[in-house]
């Protein structure tokens, strides 16, 4: 098989793939004569060949995929007029804190936001596949440590945390002590996946899928309840009674829909 034929096979596999395809899966398409360097060169060629089309080949956190270009969204949305999911300001602020300060506990998030984090907010982000528990802090109660997932990066259309919008004047991130049996952050060990700092109460606006909108800052809760008491039950409904001292999901925000895959 020559390079031209191999590139056609790779292009077809990427177009037909239901999920982003990592390099290890691409190697299964060929025999040992086609190595990783050759596959990377073919990917670069495909990126250039699709440069002036409505569909582009992009590298994401979990692999490569074809997707529609952002400027095509206004036309493609006419085929799907249904409204995208809506998320409250409190939910988006919580997600932003986890994205920029991961790994963090619920207590860390509460210290930054100044209010109790509702269990429903955490469950909603977990159900969406944007956050997960990667370990437990060696502290009283061994609180769970949360981090974002590769699905979160894929939905934003980025390949690493370093591609999130920078925050001017933010303090340098510090290592989190007492991490027990961490599952690892997305792409841990890769400089492009390092930990980024967060300027408190200033959620960013990522590229594609999610719009993190910050309204006026909320006043701090007069009395913060003991952690873990009176948690609301997690249900499939987007709204649920807030915990004592918790902020209410009173200002839903509408995330920008992701690019449509080819």
Residue pairs with C-beta under 8 A, 6 or more apart in sequence:
1 9
1 30
1 31
1 33
1 34
3 38
3 42
6 30
6 34
6 38
6 42
7 42
7 45
7 46
9 29
9 30
10 26
10 29
10 39
10 42
10 43
10 46
11 46
13 21
13 26
13 29
14 21
14 46
14 57
14 64
14 65
14 66
15 66
15 262
17 65
19 62
19 63
19 65
20 60
20 61
20 62
20 63
20 64
20 65
20 154
21 63
21 64
21 65
22 62
22 63
22 64
23 36
23 39
23 40
23 63
25 63
26 39
26 64
27 34
27 36
27 39
30 39
43 57
43 59
43 64
46 57
47 56
47 57
50 56
50 57
50 66
54 68
54 69
54 72
55 66
55 67
55 68
55 69
55 262
56 66
56 67
56 68
56 69
57 64
57 65
57 66
58 64
58 65
58 66
58 67
58 157
59 159
60 150
60 153
60 154
60 157
60 158
60 159
61 150
61 153
61 154
61 158
61 159
61 160
61 186
61 187
61 193
62 150
62 151
62 153
62 154
65 261
66 261
66 262
67 157
67 258
67 259
67 260
67 261
67 262
68 76
68 259
68 260
68 261
68 262
69 259
70 208
70 259
72 259
72 260
73 257
73 259
73 260
76 260
77 257
80 257
83 254
84 254
84 255
84 256
84 257
85 255
86 238
86 252
86 253
86 254
86 255
87 124
87 210
87 252
87 253
87 254
87 255
88 121
88 249
88 250
88 251
88 252
88 253
89 213
89 214
89 215
89 249
89 250
89 251
89 252
89 253
90 113
90 115
90 118
90 121
90 247
90 248
90 249
91 121
91 124
91 125
91 249
92 203
92 210
92 211
92 212
92 213
92 253
93 113
93 201
93 203
93 212
93 214
94 109
94 113
94 117
94 121
94 122
94 125
95 125
95 130
95 131
95 148
95 203
95 210
95 212
96 198
96 203
96 204
96 212
97 104
97 108
97 109
97 112
97 113
97 198
97 203
98 104
98 109
98 125
98 131
98 146
98 147
98 148
99 148
99 152
99 161
99 164
99 196
99 198
100 164
100 167
100 170
100 196
100 197
100 198
100 204
101 108
101 112
101 173
101 195
101 196
101 197
101 198
102 145
102 146
102 147
102 148
102 185
102 195
103 134
103 135
103 145
103 146
103 147
103 176
103 179
103 182
103 185
104 145
104 146
104 147
104 176
105 137
105 143
105 144
105 145
105 146
106 117
106 122
106 143
106 144
106 146
106 227
107 143
107 227
109 117
110 116
110 117
110 224
110 227
112 198
112 200
112 201
113 201
113 218
113 247
114 218
114 220
114 221
115 218
115 220
115 221
115 224
115 245
115 246
115 247
116 221
116 224
116 225
116 243
116 244
116 245
116 246
116 247
117 246
118 232
118 240
118 242
118 243
118 246
118 247
118 249
119 231
119 232
119 233
119 234
119 243
120 232
120 234
120 235
120 240
121 249
122 131
122 146
123 234
124 238
125 131
126 132
129 149
129 151
129 152
130 148
130 149
130 151
130 152
130 155
131 146
131 147
131 148
131 149
131 152
132 146
132 147
132 149
132 183
133 144
133 145
133 146
133 183
134 145
134 146
134 147
134 182
134 183
134 184
134 185
135 144
135 145
135 179
135 180
135 181
135 182
135 183
136 142
136 143
136 144
136 145
136 179
136 180
136 181
137 143
137 145
137 176
137 178
137 179
137 180
138 177
138 178
138 179
138 180
139 178
141 227
141 228
142 180
145 176
145 179
145 182
147 185
147 186
148 161
148 185
148 186
149 186
150 186
150 187
152 186
153 159
153 160
153 161
153 186
155 208
155 209
155 210
155 258
156 164
156 206
156 207
156 208
156 209
156 210
157 207
157 208
157 209
157 258
157 259
158 164
158 206
158 207
159 192
160 186
160 187
160 190
160 192
160 193
161 185
161 186
161 187
161 192
161 193
161 194
161 195
161 196
162 191
162 192
162 193
162 194
162 196
163 192
163 207
164 196
164 204
164 206
165 204
165 205
165 206
167 196
167 197
167 198
167 199
167 202
167 204
169 199
170 197
170 198
170 199
171 197
172 197
173 194
173 195
173 196
173 197
185 193
185 195
186 193
187 193
201 214
201 217
202 214
203 212
203 213
203 214
204 212
205 211
205 212
205 213
206 212
208 256
208 258
208 259
209 255
209 256
209 257
209 258
210 255
210 256
211 253
211 254
211 255
211 256
212 253
213 253
215 251
218 247
221 245
221 246
222 245
223 245
224 245
225 243
225 244
225 245
229 244
230 243
230 244
231 243
232 240
232 241
232 242
232 243
233 240
234 240
238 249
239 249
242 248
242 249
